[in-house]
Amino acid sequence: MIKGEKIRFDIHNILYSIYKFNKNLNSTSIKNLINKHSEKDISLLNNVTLNSMRYHLHTSKIINQYIKKKLQDHEKILLVSAITQIVFLDFKDYAVINCSVEIAKKLKMYHGLINASLKKIAKNKIGLKKTIIEFNDLPTWFKNQSDDFLDTNKIHFIDNFNQEPSIHIVFKSSDRLNNFEEKLIKTSPVSGFLINKKDLKKIKSFKEGDWWVQDFSSFFPIHNLPYENENKKFLDACAAPGGKTFQILSKKLNIISNDRSDSRLKILKSNLKRLNLHTEVLKKDFLLFKENKKYDFIILDAPCSSVGTIRRNPEIFFKTKSPNFKELNELQKKMLDKASLLLNKKGFILYMVCSFLKSETINQINKFLLRRDDFEIYKFTILERNKQYSKFVNKQFFITLPDTILNYKIDGYFAAYLRKK
Ligand SMILES: C[S@@+](CC[C@H](N)C(=O)[O-])C[C@H]1O[C@@H](n2cnc3c(N)ncnc32)[C@H](O)[C@@H]1O
């Protein structure tokens, strides 16, 4: 094998299994493949894999410009990754081309085509770097789900969706933030963006359990809780890996944390241990919760398409299969109805999804309010009277596309407080 071929072969196999078999980057089989490599190779692998997915709409356009024949999936994936490395990551052309040709030979592809087209593309890489993506180039399922987008939303989304995400962290208390050893852009007394990206596990205060990673948008709704009363009973219905639970525990409130996924609960428990936070953890299907026990506040961070996290999870647009909206919308509806049956009078449901698509957000709330006239929307109040934040609070809801605040990136998100009358 030539230098760099082994790691590129694994990158190819990872991209192929995401594209073809709907795998996630954090699935066990892919994680096992990644963890075989050295620390340095893992960073190369993550860089190429994530950017190949982020730029695959651009690279597909370039491929169509240079190759007229219908490509097989393996050929397409190999070219997507090679073009990303040459055009968008500025890697040395010859190393990428040589490795791609060797991989093509091993996979019994027509390697002459790979060699010739990559050489032509490399010659024109400066111009090709300016390849533009339009809203119409996005996956059909996404365009159908966002048919209510105004032109300004479309432009905003195209400008934002394939950028690298920022790292936003949340502290157990403002004291811990004030003692933080790294540079931070504060978003609140207990949260901020990390200025210099680094291996988080190597930061002393991480090991000591002072903070966890949580996107700003996902942090914001619980940060602006309508009340903080330690006598109230909170339930986090879909809690793992735990960001919202940690926020509630850091506010010294009582919460029970539930999730039905074993693997995700394992991560929640190891996070609780590191953070030295303690709570009752349940492993139940929320839809099967007995209705005799009631709560004052139910956090419903429901399963969704996750399209708001597209920067961190670029496989959402890369996969050939679309999210199953029929199933997701039905589950979101059932979860809202279930939460309504578990609530005390004057209790709250905080419905959240890392999505901004109508069917998972505003439509779910509006339909719920039609089914249940004993509930009302409770208006968001923002603790930090910061203009940058108020633009996300649209009269009744918190809603945002993937966006930027204080020059840092935040996820697309939706949250609504529903109060039982
Ligand atoms: C958006 S994630 C929750 C993220 C979490 N709240 C946090 O802040 O880290 C949705 C979660 O719902 C869980 N889930 C899906 N269906 C469920 C069900 N029927 N009952 C309980 N949990 C479920 C999934 O395992 C997943 O962990």
PDBQT file of the ligand as one rigid body, heavy atoms in Angstrom, charges set to zero:
ROOT
HETATM    1  C1  LIG A 501     -33.181  14.773  20.820  1.00  0.00    +0.000 C 
HETATM    2  S1  LIG A 501     -32.653  13.399  21.693  1.00  0.00    +0.000 S 
HETATM    3  C2  LIG A 501     -32.617  13.973  23.347  1.00  0.00    +0.000 C 
HETATM    4  C3  LIG A 501     -31.420  14.838  23.688  1.00  0.00    +0.000 C 
HETATM    5  C4  LIG A 501     -31.329  15.161  25.170  1.00  0.00    +0.000 C 
HETATM    6  N1  LIG A 501     -32.534  15.783  25.681  1.00  0.00    +0.000 N 
HETATM    7  C5  LIG A 501     -30.158  16.059  25.521  1.00  0.00    +0.000 C 
HETATM    8  O1  LIG A 501     -30.335  17.250  25.785  1.00  0.00    +0.000 OA
HETATM    9  O2  LIG A 501     -29.035  15.567  25.547  1.00  0.00    +0.000 OA
HETATM   10  C6  LIG A 501     -34.074  12.389  21.661  1.00  0.00    +0.000 C 
HETATM   11  C7  LIG A 501     -33.986  11.176  22.583  1.00  0.00    +0.000 C 
HETATM   12  O3  LIG A 501     -35.274  10.530  22.585  1.00  0.00    +0.000 OA
HETATM   13  C8  LIG A 501     -35.060   9.176  22.894  1.00  0.00    +0.000 C 
HETATM   14  N2  LIG A 501     -36.314   8.453  22.580  1.00  0.00    +0.000 N 
HETATM   15  C9  LIG A 501     -36.820   8.173  21.357  1.00  0.00    +0.000 A 
HETATM   16  N3  LIG A 501     -38.002   7.551  21.492  1.00  0.00    +0.000 NA
HETATM   17  C10 LIG A 501     -38.245   7.430  22.825  1.00  0.00    +0.000 A 
HETATM   18  C11 LIG A 501     -39.307   6.874  23.590  1.00  0.00    +0.000 A 
HETATM   19  N4  LIG A 501     -40.380   6.326  23.016  1.00  0.00    +0.000 N 
HETATM   20  N5  LIG A 501     -39.227   6.943  24.954  1.00  0.00    +0.000 NA
HETATM   21  C12 LIG A 501     -38.154   7.509  25.550  1.00  0.00    +0.000 A 
HETATM   22  N6  LIG A 501     -37.114   8.044  24.862  1.00  0.00    +0.000 NA
HETATM   23  C13 LIG A 501     -37.166   8.001  23.519  1.00  0.00    +0.000 A 
HETATM   24  C14 LIG A 501     -33.846   8.825  22.054  1.00  0.00    +0.000 C 
HETATM   25  O4  LIG A 501     -33.191   7.682  22.545  1.00  0.00    +0.000 OA
HETATM   26  C15 LIG A 501     -32.987  10.087  22.184  1.00  0.00    +0.000 C 
HETATM   27  O5  LIG A 501     -32.028   9.943  23.185  1.00  0.00    +0.000 OA
ENDROOT
TORSDOF 0
